[in-house]
Amino acid sequence: MSKQTILETYSKLAVETKADLCCGVDYRKEFSSEELDHIPDEVLDRNYGCGVPIELRTLGTGKSVLDLGPGFGRDCFVAAHKVGPEGRIFGLDMNNDMLRQAEHYKSKVVSRLGYDNIRFLKGQFDVQIPLENDSVDVILSNCVNNLATDKRRAYSEMFRVLKPGSKLSFADIVSYDLLPLKLQENEKAWADCVAGVLSFQQLTQILNEAGFHGVTLTTQFSYKVGTEVLKQYFDSGSGDSRIRLSSKEREELERVRLYSVLIEAFKPVVDPQGECYWTGQYALFQGPGVSLQLDDDPDHVFKAGTLKEVCEKTATILKSEPFKGHFTVFEPQGEVEARLCVPGGKCC
Ligand SMILES: C[S@@+](CC[C@H](N)C(=O)[O-])C[C@H]1O[C@@H](n2cnc3c(N)ncnc32)[C@H](O)[C@@H]1O
């Protein structure tokens, strides 16, 4: 998929007055006027997102935040107020026209806030994020990750710049099942946040492969169904411009189901690939639920009510977000001789 159509689409949207692109929610209904007073109406009137990233509601003072694909800058401006003058906000967008708009509105925001903690940067997050390793507390994005043409690279870059123990929090479109190839190849649908979408399973897997854990996907509402996709991207042309589909391709497209989803994932506090020593610690899963799978390691399943030996590394992970509160970790009684969990083998 080329980036050209995405660039052209968002250059147009930077000058057109289009209130909604896919399924944005009205921030005036989600936040108090105190949280939005410093943001110009023109920014709040354009909503090219698809929800409110969970962490945007609860950001604390002093945090450093990276927003991927900020567009007009709405989420950066909400965050700038929440983190206060001690915090730092970076908005990374690849589109000059969007960056120009964001800078224009930033000057108004900064004068209303009385401090400047926002920097807009130019770049592609699925190529390279222009920030240091382990440098930000939170990564936000709103209806942007589906646009990445190299998803693996995008998530590995996010993992690199997040501080250990910190989180990724985004709103995005997710599909029930793998998207049909015919749809994935449709450039217009890609630029409209439809064709670059991952399935629930693909997204979880790609996040785990990048090193994230504690992945949660909270479905908000249905965004589009297959018949709408067919009508908008395949059946709207006439004559030769109409995309021809076999009956099998049509059936596959009819089955498409897209949802607006809130996604969170954590970078572990310690490197899960590091050496694994048991020093006498046990963990007890407290629920909710009957069991919890910590990551994609089949040995990392914790059943409620069953005490399980855990290595120092796993104990540290279970005592940190998002697992703390769901586990009791028992420290060793007296001296315990450290031993390699499974020599040369798996983590416990
Ligand atoms: C759907 S809009 C979302 C804008 C904003 N987050 C909001 O909620 O209103 C997508 C934005 O992401 C930017 N974008 C798309 N792909 C990108 C990439 N690979 N790297 C950086 N920015 C990208 C676009 O230029 C555009 O500003």
The ligand as an SDF file (V2000), in Angstrom:
LIG
                    3D

 27 29  0  0  0  0  0  0  0  0999 V2000
   -7.8190    9.8290   10.8460 C   0  0  0  0  0  0  0  0  0  0  0  0
   -6.7580   11.1870   11.1560 S   0  0  0  0  0  0  0  0  0  0  0  0
   -6.8000   11.2360   12.9190 C   0  0  0  0  0  0  0  0  0  0  0  0
   -6.4930   12.6060   13.4680 C   0  0  0  0  0  0  0  0  0  0  0  0
   -6.5880   12.7750   14.9840 C   0  0  0  0  0  0  0  0  0  0  0  0
   -5.8990   11.7280   15.6970 N   0  0  0  0  0  0  0  0  0  0  0  0
   -8.0290   12.8710   15.4660 C   0  0  0  0  0  0  0  0  0  0  0  0
   -8.4310   12.0980   16.3260 O   0  0  0  0  0  0  0  0  0  0  0  0
   -8.7440   13.7750   14.9990 O   0  0  0  0  0  0  0  0  0  0  0  0
   -5.1660   10.4590   10.7970 C   0  0  0  0  0  0  0  0  0  0  0  0
   -3.9390   11.3530   11.0150 C   0  0  0  0  0  0  0  0  0  0  0  0
   -2.7860   10.4990   11.0540 O   0  0  0  0  0  0  0  0  0  0  0  0
   -1.7750   11.0000   10.1840 C   0  0  0  0  0  0  0  0  0  0  0  0
   -0.9990    9.8290    9.7290 N   0  0  0  0  0  0  0  0  0  0  0  0
   -1.4260    8.8010    8.9590 C   0  0  0  0  0  0  0  0  0  0  0  0
   -0.4580    7.8920    8.7970 N   0  0  0  0  0  0  0  0  0  0  0  0
    0.6280    8.3530    9.4820 C   0  0  0  0  0  0  0  0  0  0  0  0
    1.9510    7.8390    9.6990 C   0  0  0  0  0  0  0  0  0  0  0  0
    2.3500    6.6710    9.1960 N   0  0  0  0  0  0  0  0  0  0  0  0
    2.7950    8.5790   10.4690 N   0  0  0  0  0  0  0  0  0  0  0  0
    2.4050    9.7660   11.0000 C   0  0  0  0  0  0  0  0  0  0  0  0
    1.1710   10.2930   10.8080 N   0  0  0  0  0  0  0  0  0  0  0  0
    0.2800    9.5950   10.0750 C   0  0  0  0  0  0  0  0  0  0  0  0
   -2.5540   11.7290    9.0980 C   0  0  0  0  0  0  0  0  0  0  0  0
   -1.7520   12.6730    8.4370 O   0  0  0  0  0  0  0  0  0  0  0  0
   -3.6880   12.3520    9.8970 C   0  0  0  0  0  0  0  0  0  0  0  0
   -3.3330   13.5880   10.4460 O   0  0  0  0  0  0  0  0  0  0  0  0
  1  2  1  0
  2  3  1  0
  2 10  1  0
  3  4  1  0
  4  5  1  0
  5  6  1  0
  5  7  1  0
  7  8  2  0
  7  9  1  0
 10 11  1  0
 11 12  1  0
 11 26  1  0
 12 13  1  0
 13 14  1  0
 13 24  1  0
 14 15  1  0
 14 23  1  0
 15 16  2  0
 16 17  1  0
 17 18  1  0
 17 23  2  0
 18 19  1  0
 18 20  2  0
 20 21  1  0
 21 22  2  0
 22 23  1  0
 24 25  1  0
 24 26  1  0
 26 27  1  0
M  CHG  2   2   1   9  -1
M  END
$$$$
